[in-house]
Amino acid sequence: MPETSFAIAVFFVFVAEMGDKTQLVALAFATRYAAATVLAGVAGATLLVHLFSVLIGEVLGASLPAFWVTLLAGTAFIGFGVWTLRGDELRADERLHERRVGPLLTVAVAFFLAELGDKTMLTTVAIASQRGDFVAVWLGSTVGMVAADGLAIVVGNVLGRRLPERVITYGAALIFVVTGLVMLAAACVRG
């Protein structure tokens, strides 16, 4: 029954995302970019990742081997941390490139990479492998994820107005680097 699959996906993905690293990523981005931009980036990345997750769940009925995905994502997160620290020192030609790429693409790519191999992705794979309602699970998992991250975006947006930019920059960089290190450690444990 599609309605039940949708509700199950919303609930379990929402719960899985609470306190997850990708929720912290959304919070960090919300301290730097407009809430609507962050939410749009999160939603776009989530639609793609969860489409992939449901496809895997339905076709394979099992989760992805996570070692290489986690290793790549962990390394990328450390890179995002370094990038965050140097972000305020952009030259004029780099600023033009950043405007073309923009915060939306930055958020979407970072969030997409963070979500690969994450517990919410694996939760979606598991639900899809059991439910068999492709569209209902895909949309339900996306709604659950965006709702949980929407809470983090609101919190990040409020903090962004009250904290000095230096604190926000160092805090965001720290979140990225620590997340990357945790992901690398998890990859080593799995490998």
N, C-alpha and C positions, 0 to 999 in steps of 0.2 A: 504494500500500500504506500504510494508516494508521499502522502501527508505524514505518515508515521516516520518514514525514512528521513524526510526533511527535518522533522522535530528532533529526532534522535541525533542527526548530524549537527544541528544548531547547538543542542545541549552539550554533547560531548566535546565538540571542538571549542566551544566557549569555555568550558571548565578546563580543558587541557591548556588553553592559551593563558589562563590567569597566572601571572607571575612568570611566564615563560620568557626566554631571551628575546623572542621577536616582539613581545609586548614591550619590553624595555627598549628595544630598537625604535618602536613607534613613539614611545615617550621621549627618547633622546632627539629624534627628528622634530618632534612637535615643539621642542624648546628653540629650534633654529628656523623652522619654516612655518608657513601658514597652516593652520589646522586642516583646511579644505584640501590643500596640496598633499599633505601627509596622508590624509584619509583616502584620497584618490589613488595615490601611489600604492598604499597598502591594499586597497580593493583590487586594483589591476593585477598586482603581483599575486594576490590570493586567488583570484579567478584562474590564473594560469597554473599556479602550483597545484591547486585543488582539482583542476581539470585533469592534470597529469596524474594526481594521486588516485582519483576515482577510476581513471583508465587502467592504471596498474592494478588497483584492487579488483576490478571486474575481470580483467584479462588474466592476471596471474593468481589472484586470490591470496597474495602474500605481499609483504613489504619489500622495499628495495634493500640490497646490500648497502649498508650505510657508510662503510669505512672511507671510500674515496670521496664521496659526496661531503661527508663531515670534514675530512681533511682539507678539501678545496674551500669549503665555506669558512672554516676556521682561519685559514691563511688569508682569505679575502677580508675577514673581519679585522684582523690585525692591520691589514692595509687600509681599511676604512678608518681605523683609529689614527694612524699616521696621517692620512689624508685630512682628517678633521683638524688635527693640530696645525697643519701647514695651510689650511684653507684660507686663513685670513691674510696670507702673504702672496696672494695671486697677483701676477703682473696684469697689465691692461689687456693684452692679447688672450691671456688665460681667462680673464673675467668675461670676455666676449664669448669664449667657448663655453664657460659655465652657464651663461645666459641661454645659449643655444641648447645645451643639454638640459640645463635647468634642474631645479629641486625635484620636480615630479619624477623625472627619469632616475635621478640619484636615489630617491626613496624607493622607487619600484625595484630597481636592480638590487640594492642592498637588502631589501625585504625579501625578494625572491630568493637570493642566495642564502639568507638566514633561515628561510623556511624549508629549504631542501634538507631532507633527512631529519627534520624536527619532529617533536612528538605530535604536533597537530597534523602534520603531513601523514605520519604513520597512523594516527587515529583515523584520519580520513580513509586511508588505504584499508584499514581493518573494517571500518563501517561499510565501505563499498563492497568488500569481499563477502560480507555477510548479507547485505540488504539487496543488492542487485537493481536498485532504482537509480540509474546513472544521474539523471538531471536533478532529482530530488536530493541526493546525497551531495552532489557538486554544489548546488545553490545553498543547501542547508549548512554545509561546512564553511562556505564563504561568508554567509550571514553571521554564523557564530564567531568566526575569526574577526571579521570587521567590527562586530559589536564589542568584543573584548578589547580590541586595539583602539577602538573609538574612546573607550574609557581612559586608556593610557594617553591618548592624544589630548584629551581635555586636561588631564593632570599636567602633562608636559607644557601645554600652552599657558596654563596659569603660572607654572614655575618660570617659564621663559620671560614673563613680564616682571617678575620679582627678583630674579637673580642677575648679577653682573655677567656680561658676555664672556669674560674669561672663565668664570666658574662653569658656565654652560659648555664652553668649548672643551675644557679639560674633563668635565664630567662625561660628556658624550664620547670623547676619545677613550676615556677609561672604560666606559661600558663596552665599546667596540673591541678594545684590546683584551679585556678580561673575557668577554664572550668568545673571542677567537681562541684564546688560550684554553678555555674550558672545552671548546669544540675539538681542538687538537688533542687534548688529553683524552677525550671520549673516543676519538678515532684510534689513538694508540691502545686504549683498553680493548676496543673491538677488534683491532688488527692483530 
